[in-house]
Amino acid sequence: MTGTTNADVAKRRDGAIARGVGMMTQVYADRAENSEVWDVEGNRYIDFAGGIAVVNTGHRHPKVMAAVEEQLGRFTHTCHQVLPYENYIRLGERLNAAVPGDFEKKTIFVTTGAEAVENAVKMARAATGRPAVIAFGGGFHGRTFMGMSLTGKVQPYKAGFGTMMPDVYHVPFPIDLHGVSTEDAMKAINALFKSDLDPGRVAAIILEPVQGEGGFYPAPAELMRGLRALCDEHGIVMIADEVQTGFARTGHIFAMEHYDVAADLTTMAKGLAGGLPLAAVTGKAEIMDAANPGGLGGTYGGNPLGIAAANAVLDVIEEEDLCARANELGSRLKQRLEAIRAEVPELVDIRGPGFMIAAEFNTKDGVPSADFANAVRAEALTRNLILLTCGTYGNVVRFLAPITIQDEVMGEAMDILEASIKAVQAKL
């Protein structure tokens, strides 16, 4: 885009796009390949955001692009409810086989992660005949009304939008670093059952196996077991929100594979279709079948291009062993961060399974420091590395590079990261 600058496009954006659509950078992308992005000025960046865990298989993976191009030559839309197509069913069969749980499964396809969450709640309510849903503080489940009601963070997701959906309850999520244990979380649920909510009214409990927006905190194994037992005791549907954790990001196809219990329903999106909009819910057949025909679906749900891309993504994950690759890359990144931590006491925690890694920063007095985390992100951007922050306190840097990132680019990115952290430490 010769002659166009980021500043030119930014000025146009300010006049055309609603303020509520947030911006993390003023870098306007022109093209991308695997783990690298070039802006409209021709500047090259290393992408450690991955579209927020969407392009796990890299920007424009050749196999994914070939599948989309082949489908493009056939048809782009018929609406599956009107004229169905075989690859939609094939992808459903593959997800039924891949999602953890030793029971018969079925799948529906929608377009966004929030839509997947909404539909999971609908099916849980239809199956149980109950209205209430329990979620966790710090969790993120989308920006639709049910999604943001379930989300355990007010700013920026709930502020100014009025009354949230009824019959949604929140309990603390276990984070040892912040003084909340699994015992505390389970006690909070039991206290809720004693003071405010009859467990016989609860349709579902929803959680992320690794909290995404909340700070990349993995759910303890004892929490998963406790929730599974609680759900079994009271006939509650357990929903695993795998929108950000799915598709090799944590070293497994799904993060629930790290646990010895299974959820009843699993929501997914982001990495499913390698950059095309596609989401799904997969779960126990009897729960998935609870809604009447016409109660689920949507005009664009399971778009043929997204379905074709997703089938190719599953092929790439298997053929390139991206689960093992995620574990390898995550180990390399953790080792480098630990070396940095030895010299930077503000780096108080390094965590995450597979290649879903986070670094948490405090002040030297032990107070969560959003300033430090944001300064690292900004400094890295000046050095052409794209990073994201997250966390209830905004003090976490999260790393979501494509799992297909080249070794030499990974090394370059880690050098930039170290230089950025040390530069911020020197300034602050």
N, C-alpha and C positions, 0 to 999 in steps of 0.2 A: 504494500500500500504506500507507494512512493509519495512523499510530500505530506503524509498524515502523521501527526504526533499524538502521543497519549494525551497531552493537554487539550488538543483540538477535540478529540473524542469525548474527553471528560466534560468539557464545556457543553457539548451537545447533549450528553447524558443528563446533566443537571436540568436542562430545559425540557427533557422528554420523559424521564423515568421517575416514578414515584419515590419520594425520600425514604419510605419504609423498606425498600429493597436495599439492604446493607451492602457496603463495599469494604473489602479487606485490603485491596491494593488499587492503585491507579494504573495498573499495567493492562493494556488492552491487547488481548491475544490475537495473533494473525494466523499462526499455524503451530502445530505440535507434532512431535514424534516421540514415542515411547515415554521417556522421563524428562524430555526437554520441550520448552515452549519458546516461541519467538514472538515479540510484540510487534505492533504496527510500525515501530521505528527500526525494526530489525535486531533489537537486543535479544540475546539468548538468556533464558532462565532455566535453572534446574527446579523441577516441580516436586516439592515435598508435600503438596496438598492433595494431588490426584483427584481434583474435583470433589474434595471431601470423600475420599475412599470410593470413588466411582470407577476410575480407570485402573483397577488392580492389575489388569492385563496390559497396561500401558496405553498411551494415546495412539490410536489408529493401528492397533495390532493387525498385521497383514491377514491373518486368518479370519478375524472378526470383520474386517473391511470386505474381504472377499464374500463372506456369507451375506452381508448386507447388500452388496452389489448384485449378487445372484438373485436375492429376493426382490430387489428393486426392479429387476427385469421381468418379474412375474406379476406382482401386484403389491400395492402399499397399504391398502385398507379395504376390508369388506365388512367389518364388525363381526367378530366371532359369533355373536348371538344371531346373526342373520345368515352369513355364509361362513361356516367354520373351516379351519385348515389344519392339516395333519401335524405340522411342526409345533403347533400350540399343544396338541395332545402329547407329542413326543417329549417336549420340555416338561410338561406336567409329570409324565412318567419318570423322568430323570430326577426331578426334584423330590418326588415321592420316595424314590430309592435313596437319595442323598441325605435328606433331613433325618436327624437322629430320632429314634423311637421305634421299638419293636411292636408295631401295630399297623393296621391298614391305614393308608393315607390317601388324601385327595388334595387338589390344588386349585386355586383361582388366580387369575392374572388381572392386575390393575396397572396403574401408571406411576404412582408415587409411593414413597414410604409411608407418608401420612395416610394415604388412602388404604394401604395394606393394614395399618393399625386400626383405622376406622372399621374395616370389614372384619378384622379379627374380633373386635369388641361386639359387632353386630352378631356374628356367629355364636360367640360365647353366650350372649344374652338369649339368642333364639334357642340354643341347646339347653340352657339351664332354666329359662323362664325367670331369670333374676336380673336386677338392674345395676347393681353396684360394681365398681372396679377399684382395685387398690393398685397404686403405683408408688414409685420411690422418689424421694427428694433428689434433685440433681439429674434425674432422668430426662431424656429428650425423646419425644414421640411424634413431633410434627407441629405444624402451624395451623391446621384446621381446628375447628372449635373443640372437638373431642381430643385431637392430638395435643393442642396446647393446654387443655384441661388436665391431661395426663402428665404433661411435662412438668417437672419439678423445679422450675426456675422462672421467676417473675420477669426479670429484665433480661433481654428485651422482648420476650415472647408473649407475655400476658398483659403487660402494662398498657392501659388505655382501651382495652377491648371489651370492657364490661364484664357481666356475669359469666362465669365459666359453666360448663355443663354440670348438671346435678349428679349426685351419687358417685363422685370421684373423690378418693381419699388418698392421702400421702403419708408414708412412714419414712423414717431415716434410712439411708443406704449405708451399709457398713464400710467405713473407711478408717482403718487403724491410725493413719497419719493424722486424722482429724478427731480422734478419740471416740469413734463410733464403732462398736463391735457387732458381730452377727447376733450375739445374745441381745444387744440393745435393740436391733431391728426386729427380731422375733418378739421381744417383749412389747414393742410398740404395736405390733399387729394384734397381739393378744389383749393389750390394753384397749385398743380400738374396738375389739369384739365385746369387751366388757362395758365400755362407756358409751359408744356411739353407733355401732354397726352390728346387727345380727349377722353372723357368718352365713346364715341361711338365705341372706339377701345378696350375697356376693357372687357375681357371675365370673369374674376373672381377677387374677393378679398378673400384672405385666411388669417385666423388667428387661434391661439389656444385660447380656452376659458380661460385657465390658461397657461401662457407661461411656458414651461418646462425648457429646457436648459437655457433660458433667465433669469430665476430667480424666477419662481413660482409666477408671478404677475397675479392675476385674472383680466380679462377684465372687466372694469366698465359696469354696465347695460346700462348707457346712450351711451356708445360706440356701444354696440350691436344694440341698437335701431337706432342709427344714421346710422350705416352701412346698416342695413336692409332697412331703408328708402332710402338711397342712391342707393343701388342695385336695389330696386324696381323702382326708378325714371329713372335709366339709362339702365335697362335690363341686369344687371350684376349678375353673379352667385355668391352667398355667400357660401364659403367653410369653415366649421368648422373642424380644424385638432384636432381630439380627440384621437390621437395615444397614448398620455401619460395620458390623463384625463379620458379615458373611463373605464367602467366596475367596477363601485362602488367606484372608488378612491376618488371622490369628494363628496360622499354622495348620488349620483344619479348614475343610470346606465351610463348616459352621462352628462357631465358638462353643456351642453346647456339647460338642464332642470332647471338650476338656473335662466334662463332668460325668458322673456315673448315674445321673437321672436325665430324663427327657421331658421337654415341654409338650403340652397338648397341641398348641398351635405355634407356628413360627412365621414371623413376618420378615420380608426381605425386599431389597431394592438395590440402590447404589451400584455395587460391583456386579450385579446380576447380568447386565447387558453391555458392559464395556463402554459406556458413555451414552447409550440410547435410553430413553425413559421407559422403564419397565419395573414393575414390582409384583410381588406375589405373596400369598398366604398358603402355607402347606400345613396340614395337620391331620388329626384323627378323623377318619372318614365319617363317623357318626356325628361329630361336631360340625364338620365342613358341610354335611348334608342337611343341617338343621333348618337352614333358610329355604323358603319356598322358591320355585323357579321364578326368575325376575327380580328376586330380592337382592341379588348380587350381580356384579358386572358393571359395564359402562361402555360407552361408544368406542372409546380408544383403548379399553383394557385389553392387554395382550396384542398390541399392534404388531403386525407381521414382521416389520423391520427389527423391532426390539426382540421378538421371539427368535428370529434367525441369528441375531447377534448373541443372544444368551446361550443358544445351543453351541455356538462357536466358542464362547467364553468357557463353558464347561469342558470342551475339548482341549482348549489351551491349558487350563489348569491341570488337567490330567497328563497331557503329552509333555508339558514342560515342568511337571512336578512342582507347581508353584507353592504348594503347602510346605515342602521341604525348603524351597527357596526363601519363603517368608521367615522361616525359623533361622536360616543362615544369616539373612540380612539383619534381622532383629538382634541376633547375637552380636554381630559386628557393631551395630549401632550402640547397643548397651555397653559393650566393652569400651568404646570410644568415649561415651558419656561418663562412664565410671572414672576413666583417666582424667577427664576434665573436672569431675567432681572433687578429685583430690586437691585441686588448686582453687576451686570455686565453691566455698561453703554455702553460698546462696542456693546452689543446686541441691535440694534436700531429698529428692526422690526420683528414681528412674524405674519405670515399671511397664508392664504390658506383655501379653503373649504374642508370639510370632512377630510380625512386622507392624504391630499396632502399639507403638511405643510412645511414652510420654516422659517429659522432664518437668518437674515441679520446682518452682522457685519461691523462696521466702526472703525476707530481709534478714540481716545478720541478727536481728532480735527475735526471729522465729515467726514473724507475721507474714501471711501470704502476700506476695508481691506481684500484683498485676503489672506494676510499672516495669519490673525487671523482665518479665516474660514478654511484654509488648515491645520493650526496647530491643530484646534479642530478635524478635520477629522483624522489626523495622531495620535493624542493623544488617540482618541477613539479606533483606530485600535490596539494600544498597549494594550488596555484593552478588546480587542476581540469584539468590536462593529463596524460593517461595516457602514460607512456613505459616502455620496456623496456630492460634492460641485457643484455649478452652478452659473449662473449669468453673465451678460455682463462684470462685473468687477471681477468675480470670488470670490465674498465675501459672498456668500449665501451657507448655509448648508441646503440640502433638505432631507426630511424624507419620505421614500417609503417602509416601512416595509409591509409584507403581512397583509392584513386586517383580516386574520384568526389568527394572533399572539395571543399566550396564555397570559392571564392576568399577570401571574407571570413573564413571559419572558419580557413583556412590562415594568413591574415595574423595573426589573433588568436593562433593557436598559436605562430607564430614569435616574436611579442612575448613570450609567456609563457616560451618556451624561452630567449630571450636574458636576460630578467630572472632566470630561475632559475639559469643558468650564472654570471651575474655575482654573484648573491647568494651562491652557494656559494664562489666565488673570494674574496669578502670575508670569509667565515667561516673558510675554511681557510688 
